[in-house]
Amino acid sequence: MTNPEESNGIGGRPEAPPLPEMPLDVTKSHVAAEFKHEVALTTCRIDPTGRYAFAGAEDFNVYRWEIDGAAESKTIFKGHNSWVRCVDFSPNGELLFTAGYDDHIGIWNTADAEPKPIAMIEAHKGWVRWVRVSPDGKLLASCGNDNLIKVWNLPDGTLLREFAGHERYPYAVVFHPDGKRLASFDLMGVLREWDLESGKQLRSLEAKFMWGFDQKFRADMGGARDMCFSDDGKTLAVAGLTEVTNAFAGVHKPMILLVDWDKAEPQHKFKVDSYKGMAWGVRFHPDGFVMGVGAPQSGNKGAVWFWKPGEEKAFHTVTLTHCGRGLDLTPDCRRFAVAQFDGSLRVYQMTDKAS
Amino acid sequence: MRRDIGCNRMDHAVSRRSFLGASAAGSAVVGGLLTAAQAEQVRSGQKRILQIFLQGGVSQFESWDPKPGTRLGGPFRSISTAVPGMEICELLPHTAQRMDKLSIVRSINLKTNSHRVGQLRMEKGRIAGEYPYVGSVGAKYFTPPDARLPGFIHISTRGITDNTNAFLPAQHAQLKLEGVKAPSNLVRSDKLSEEAAKRRDEFRRRLSERFSASRPGQKAYTEAFESSFTLADRLISQKSLFEAEPSAKDVERYGSHPFGLRCILARELLMNGGTCVKVTHHGYDTHAENFNFHLEQLGEFDHTFCMLLDDLADAGMLESTLVLVHSEFGRTPKINQRYGRDHWGASCSMAMGGCGIVPGAIVGATNKEGTAVSEREVASGHLFHTYFSALGLDTASDHDIPGKSIPIGDPAAAPIEELLA
């Protein structure tokens, strides 16, 4: 591998852009921008500066658009030899990290006009399913099909630590906001907490309701499709599925699980009883609600749901034109981006159109 | 109209190729590690079929016909194999190292997306109609008269109970084993004394003889009836095969999962007089999460299948055992919204090797995105002809059924000659 250049600083968060005047109202959510790609998207993220939206696709590449720019702002990040289903950024937004199903982690300059990987780290034996940067930007966590959680030094990309313990594929790993712990979630619905300093597992929690064994096909179905901590670190949100009745036909219900992290116990389970499918993304909004994006088992109508903690039913739903496959918020938390199966990346504004 | 009037006896149906093959197998060097029964099995020159059925429709993209980097190719890469220039999906790393023992057909068009129709076409080598399955045909023509086991044994935990023998005598129907369990009612009830059982058998034989004498044209009925008792007697004599626990070493090599245990049993059956053994590996009907499920399913298949292939090769039995790996169809090039692939019979693949098959060959091709066959299109009829031609059967001849003219292979198809050794 080649090391990232020293000049690629990974310092603190940039200043957020000034907030618009209009009050936030999710019931007024509308499409503010739409970008098209010819292949199904696999994920999306918005960089910490709020300038760019990134998406992985079913064509081995990652794509970048300027959120407030034209469709022509589309820029290709070519370097992986398989799909990318997870990306993350350094806190200042200067570096992009990509998790490839080609066993590699890619490191890129986020804003390059003609992007080329600064480094491609051979990270796992089998898919790299997830990457996340630590809050201070000094570490990168990954998980893969070798059942390992790995932590890498940044910016040089050297391996710092390995965590073994998951017996089946870990689907996602995230840093706790305190920067000292990691949480990872596997195919079987097992959630583990790891201590970065000692390299040991601290706790494990079984969320078996987010896993199912299909007796007919003898197959396990489960795993996190997205995962994030609330800013205060008290709650972990996991997006995935529940109530698997036919794994191979994708007959199950979407679920967003909130975990009380101090107590290590489920705090709330958001699901939509009338909806069969998968939850592919989750975010905490600073106004106190939780957002999730889903794809149906059949039909086109993806959805973005808005829940208030403690309430069973979503207080609002945005119906998508196609299946949602990823969700992220802009830094000002007034807009969200959704990656769709039809190859479009849509940016919604959660205010009245007049704004 | 009969194709070989006055000549439908078994000794004519088995061709010169079969005879030469049998002679060659009979003189094979037998490894020192073989048991006496296995050594006898090799010396006997018996032809066998090992059929691995990947139920549900394995994806050709994720197995024998990868299209990495193409629009519909999915996330997996291709890897090189033991055969220069041949690449298969990275999900089959162990099989890749053994492709010098196997060949691939990449240009199968089954013209159906139905599980049931696809399965019947792959088994019967016919578009439609009541014809026997591969295993039943194999049982009919390759089971020795003194065989210690039924000619066609299928190890599977579920599936439809088919009329696998069609018009062939009932003793060639599949004996379906529910996993690695012995057939039920294999042992005489304690309530029935040995003496009483003997008297009962004698009474039954006398009734059958009387029934046959009174209906001279309907001998098949009593033959079918009697054959079931003959099969039962054979099974009882071999019940130790089902009762023995696999060794720890075998379990370590094959895996402790159901498919691993079934393949250990398949090996034991083949090495102890079995003629046609079919093992079903369930779980390829991946309408959702095709890639995650193929990771799991083919990971299980790849290693286990290779252990079985190695053991047959080490025992010197690969030269006399036809190995087939197939599904009822493939999966769609299009990746659906659930990361799944749906049913697709228009351009699918299979692998075969062993007895009479040229190793390391690739027959046919699909186009760049795998949406259609582009070279050497074949149907199930061609495959069926190829299997039995490789075993030495003249598939253009009629079945050995007195009074009937039924060609063994579909007259509209022919063997894939480039696959025949």
HADDOCK unambig.tbl for C-alpha pairs under 7 A between the chains (distance, minus, plus):
assign (segid A and resid 58 and name CA) (segid B and resid 74 and name CA) 6.93 0.50 0.50
assign (segid A and resid 59 and name CA) (segid B and resid 69 and name CA) 6.70 0.50 0.50
assign (segid A and resid 59 and name CA) (segid B and resid 71 and name CA) 6.26 0.50 0.50
assign (segid A and resid 82 and name CA) (segid B and resid 75 and name CA) 4.93 0.50 0.50
assign (segid A and resid 82 and name CA) (segid B and resid 76 and name CA) 6.54 0.50 0.50
assign (segid A and resid 83 and name CA) (segid B and resid 75 and name CA) 5.29 0.50 0.50
assign (segid A and resid 101 and name CA) (segid B and resid 75 and name CA) 6.67 0.50 0.50
assign (segid A and resid 217 and name CA) (segid B and resid 282 and name CA) 6.41 0.50 0.50
assign (segid A and resid 217 and name CA) (segid B and resid 283 and name CA) 4.98 0.50 0.50
assign (segid A and resid 218 and name CA) (segid B and resid 283 and name CA) 6.95 0.50 0.50
assign (segid A and resid 248 and name CA) (segid B and resid 285 and name CA) 6.26 0.50 0.50
assign (segid A and resid 248 and name CA) (segid B and resid 286 and name CA) 4.87 0.50 0.50
assign (segid A and resid 248 and name CA) (segid B and resid 287 and name CA) 5.44 0.50 0.50
assign (segid A and resid 248 and name CA) (segid B and resid 288 and name CA) 5.16 0.50 0.50
assign (segid A and resid 249 and name CA) (segid B and resid 286 and name CA) 6.82 0.50 0.50
assign (segid A and resid 249 and name CA) (segid B and resid 287 and name CA) 4.93 0.50 0.50
assign (segid A and resid 249 and name CA) (segid B and resid 288 and name CA) 5.27 0.50 0.50
assign (segid A and resid 250 and name CA) (segid B and resid 288 and name CA) 5.00 0.50 0.50
assign (segid A and resid 250 and name CA) (segid B and resid 338 and name CA) 6.82 0.50 0.50
assign (segid A and resid 297 and name CA) (segid B and resid 338 and name CA) 6.86 0.50 0.50
assign (segid A and resid 323 and name CA) (segid B and resid 337 and name CA) 6.80 0.50 0.50
assign (segid A and resid 341 and name CA) (segid B and resid 337 and name CA) 6.16 0.50 0.50
